[in-house]
Amino acid sequence: MTRKGFKPLLLLLAAALLLPLPSTPTFAGTDARSLLKESESRHRTKTQQYSGDLTVVNKEGKIRKKGWNSYRQGYAGDSKNLIRFTDPPEVKGVGFLSLPRPGSDNPDQWLYLPSMKRERRIAPQDRDASFVGTDFNYEDMEEFDHEKYKVSLQGEETVGGQPCWVITAIPLEKGSKSIYQKLILYLRKDILYLVREDLIRKGDKEPAKRLILSDIKNVEGHYVAARMEMTDLKKGSHTTVTLKQISFNRPQPTSRFTLQNLTREGGD
């Protein structure tokens, strides 16, 4: 992707030597689609994997802890994802697989339960169900793909002390059936990285859920949020995921993202 900069060539070269990643938008035109395309261009990776520590807190303050390993191949609309829970014992071995579905904007998703010794395909009507007792649902587990949305720039706002672009994203509803009528995205201006997402359900005016991405780190030359918190604003509960052992662009076994591997005890 080529963009016209606003600085002389020598200054751009100097900036490139000082900074491993661009810190300000250097493209002509500030509209929602351009911002999201530039963000994807900067942050796209072939693969990502990490270990996650989850803390689920209900409205009464009761705390439950879980752990998982997460693997991704591809990016956004073409991504394959595998999650395997590692603890506590009652969820150890539970697996989740998401694969692109040809001809549809919604991926195919399966959940494997060791106690049942079989996988269960996630039906469209179950996309709003809680994902293994967390504040994420099955639609929340999908990779965001801006091409599936009508997007518009709404303005600017500060999040966590950082100036952000505020972008509204409305599902196109061509090949997908979203449970949300609108997403509000907060894109950090300096690195064009998503730091907040408000999720508004159909028929609602206010967000039902809010995702905050924080503790932004530069890992192997790529920005990544090492902490994600999904809050259910109606229930008063929240789930925090802390990412550890993060790595990018490592080759993934071809068998990893298969149903056969999903149903294999202890398979990652």
Protein Blocks (a to p, Z undefined) as FASTA:
>chain_A
ZZddfbdfklmmmmmmmpmbdfbdcbehjafklmmmmmmmmmgcfbdcdddddddddfko
pacddddddddedehjlpccddddfbdfklgoiacdddddehiabdcdddddfklopacd
ddfklmmpceehiabdfklmpccdfklpccddfbdcdeehiacdddddddeklmgccfbf
bdcddddfklopafbdcdddehiabdfbdcddehiaceehiacdfbdcdddfknopacdd
ddehiaehiacdfklmcfklmmpghiZZ
